[in-house]
Amino acid sequence: MSSPTTTTAATTSNSSGTDHELVAIGAIVGSIFAAGVLVLLTVWTVSTLQSYRQKQLKLRQSSVEELNIHEEPHFTGADVVRDIVVGLSDGLTVPFALTAGLSSLGDSRFVVIAGMAEIVAGCISMGLGGYLAGRSEIEHYYAEEAREWEEVHTVPEQEEEEIFEIFEPYGIEREDIQPLVRRLKERPEIWVEFMMKYELNLDKPDSSRLWISALTIGASYFMGGIVPLFPYLVISNANIAFYVSIGGTLVALFIFGYVKAGIMGVEQKMKSAFEMMIVGAAASGAAFGIAKAMPTPTA
C-alpha cells in the first residue's frame, strides 16, 4: 500500500501537469487569437484602402464643376461586413452550445480541448465555405454571360424584345428606347453587360475577393468562438465558467450589433445591438437545448 506522502506527491504532480497543460493551451489560443485579429485587421484595411483609392481616382477624373455637386455618402464595405457577420454569428453561437453542453461534466480542461478543436475545425470549414461560395458565384456569372453572348449573336430580335420588357414597368415607350437599342447593338460587349445587370440582376464578381472573404469569415469565426471559450481557460470550475461564458457571449453580441450598426450608418444603434443580442441568444439557447436534450451515453 502506498504511503500518504507518495499519494500526495502524485496528486500534486498530476495537478501541476494539468496546470501546465492549461497554460500551454492558453498560450496557443492567445497566439492564434492574435493572428486572427491581425488577419481581420489586414483584410479590413485592404478593403478600406481599395475603396479610398477608387474614390480618389473618381475625384481626380471629375471636373471642377462636378466636384461642387452634392455627393451622396454610401457605404461600400457591405461585402466585408456581411462576411464578418456570418463568421462572428456562427462563432459566438456554435462553440457556446458545445462548451455549455460539456460544462456539465465539470472539467474545464476537457471543455477547453473540445472547444478549441471545434473552433479550429469550424474556422477552416467556414473559410472554405466562403471560398467555395465565391467560386460558385463566379462560375454562375460566367456561365450566364456565355449564354447571353450566344443569344445576342443567334437570336438578337429576342434580346431586343427583352430590353423593351425591362423598361416596360417604368412606362417608357418603345420609341424612346430605340436609340438605346441601336447603340447597344453597335457594341455587343456593352449589350451583354447591360443584359447581365438589368435582365439577370447579376453584377460581375470580383475574383480577388475569394481569399479575402475566406480569411474574413474564418478569422471572424475564430474570434467569435474564443469569447464563450475563454472563461474555461481562466476558471477551473466549469459550472462557474458556464455562467461567465453566458454573460460574455451576450455582451459580445450586444457590442458587435452596436459596432455593426455604426459602421453601416444605421441610426438606431441600440435597437440593432439589442436585436443582435436577442437573435444570437435565441440561436445559442436553441443549440444548447438540443445538445442537452440528446441522450447521454452510458458506459
N, C-alpha and C positions, 0 to 999 in steps of 0.2 A: 504493500500500500504506500502511495506517495505521501510525503510529508506535507503539512500545511504550507511550509516555506516554498517547497517546489511548486505546489499548486498556485500560490500567489504569484510567483515569478512567471509561471507560464501564462497566467491571466494577464499580468502586466505586459508581457511580451506581445501577446495577441492584440491587446488594446493599443499598444504602441504601433504595431504593424498596421492596424486598421486606420489609426490617425494619420500615419504616413501615406497610406493609400488615398485617403480623402484629400490630404494636402496635394498629392500629385494630381489627382483628378481635378481639383480646383484650379491648379496651375494650368493644366491643359485646357480646361474650359475657358479660363480667363484669356489665354493666348488666342484660342480660336475666336472668342467673342471680340477681342480687339482686332483681329484680322477681318472679321465680318464687318465691324464698324468702318474700318479703313476702306474696304471694298465698296460698301454702300456710299460712303462719302465721296469716293473717287467717281463712282457712277453718277451720283448727283451732280458733282462738279463738272464732269464732262458734258452731261446733258445741258446744264445751265450755260456753260461756255458756248456750246453749239447754238443755243437759242440766242445768246447775246451777239455772237458773230453774224448770224443770219440777220438779226435786227440792224446791226451796224452796216451791213452790206446794203440793205434796203435803203437806209438813210443816206448813204453815200450816193446811191443811184437816183435818189429823188432830187428834184429841182428845189430852188429856194422857196418858190411859191408853195410847193407841195409840203414842205416842212412846216409851214404855218397852218396847215389844215389840221383840224381836230383829229387826234389819233386815239382810237378806242383801245383800251387795255384788254388783252385777252391772255388767259393762262395757256401756256404752250407745253407744259410738262405733264399733261394728263396721263400719258402712257407710263411714265416713271411712277407717278403716284398710284396708278392702278396696280402696277406690279408690287409696290410696297404694301398696298392694302391687302392684296392677295396673300403675300408672304407672311406679313405680320399677323393677320387674322387667323390663318391656319396655325402659325407658330405659337400663338397665345392660347389656342383652344385645344388642339390635339395633345400636345405634351402635358397640358394641365390635366386633362382627363386621365391620361396614363399615370402620371405621378400621383394624382389623387386616389386613383384606384389601388395603387401599390402601397400607399401610405398606411393602409390598414394593417400591413404586415409589421409595421413598427420599426423597420430597418432603413434608416436614411441612406446608408451606403448602397443598399440594393436599389433603392429608388433612383439614386444619382446615376448608377451604372446603366440601369434600364432606360432612364430618361435621356442620358447622353446618346445611347445607341439609337433611340428613336429620333432624336433631334438631328443627328448626323445623317441618318438614313432619309429622314423627311426633307432635309436641306438639299441633298443630292437629288431626290426624287422630284421635288418642286422645281429645282433649277432645270433639270432635264425636261420636265413637263412644259416649262415656259419656252425652252428652246424648240421643242418639237411642235408646240402650238404655233410659234412664229414661223417655222418652216412650212407647216401646213397652210398657213395664211398666204405665204409667198407662192407656194406651188398652186394654190387655188387661183390666185390672181393671174399668174402667167397662163394657166390653162384657159381661163375665161378670156384673156387678152388674145390668145391664139385663135379662139373661136370667133371673136369679134373681127379679127383680121380676115378670116375666111369668109365671114358673112359680108363684110364690106366689099370684097372682091367678087363674090359669087352671087349675092342677092342684094345689090345696092338699093334697089327700089324698096325692098322691105325695110332696110335700115333707115331710109329716108322717112318712111311712114312712122317708124318708131320715134324719130325726132319730133314729128308733129304730135305724137301721143304724149311725149314728155312735157310739152308746153301746153297741151290742151287743158289741163286742170287750172291753169292760170288765166284762161280766157284770151289767149293770144291767137290771132287769126293766122291761117296758113300763109297768106300773102306777106305778113310781117316776118315770117320765119324763112321765106325763100332766099333772101340774101345770105342768111347764116348757113343754110343748107349748101348753097353754091360755094361758099368759102370753105366749108368742111370737106366738100368733095374734091377741092383743089389740093388739099393736104390730108391724105389718108391717115397719117400718124396722129394728127390732131383729132381727126374724126373718131378714130379708135379710142383715144384718150377721153374724148367727150362722152362716148357711149359707156365706157367703163365707169366713169364718175357719175353720170346722171341717169343712165338706164339701170346699171347694176349696183350703184351706190358703193363702188369699190375704189378706194384710194391706193395708189401704188405703195406697197410696204417698203420700209427701209431695211435692207438686209443687214446693216450694221447694228440694228437693234436686237438681233438674235442673242448675241452673247451678253449684251447689256441687260436685256430682260431676264436671261437665265441667272446672271450674277445678282441682280437686284432681288428677284424672288427668293433665291437660295439664301442670300445673306439676311434678308428680312425675316425669313422663316427661322433661321438660327437665332437671331437676336430676340424674336418673339418667344421662342421656346426656352431661352435662358431665364426669362422672367419668372415663370412658375417653378422652374427647377432650382433656381438659386437658393431659396430658403433651405432646401435639403442639404446644400453644401455647407452651410454655416450653423445649422441647428441639428443636433444629433437626435432629438426626439421627433420622430416622423409625424406624430399627431399634432404637435405644436407647429411644425413646419408646414403642415397642410393648411392650417388657418392663415398663416402668414402668406402662403402662396396664393390663397384666395384673395386676400386684400391687395397684394402686389399686382396680381393679374387685373383686378378691377381698376386700380389706379392707372396701370399702364394703358388699358383700353380707353379710359377717360382722357388721358393726356394725348394719346395717339389721335383720338377723334377730334380733339380741340386743335392740335397742330395741323392735321389734315385739312380742317375747315379753313384755318388761317392761310395755308399755302394756296388753296384753291379759290380763295376770295369769298368764301361763304360768310354772310353777315352774322347769322345766328350760330356762333361758335359753340356756345354752351349747349344748345339743343343738339348739335351734331355730336358733341362729346358724350352727352347722355345716351343718345341713340347708339353710338358705337359701343358704349359700355353695356347697355341692356342687351343688344343683339349678341355681343361676344359672350356675356354672362349666360344668356339663354343657350347658346351653342355649346359652351363649356359644360353647363349643367346637364344638357341632354346627353352629351358624350359620357359624362361621369355617371349619370343614372343608368345608361346602357351597360357601362362597364361593371357597375355594382350589381346589376340585375343578372349578369352572367353567373352560372353555377360555378362554385369554387371546386376545383378538382381535389379529390381526396387521395391520400397516399395508399 
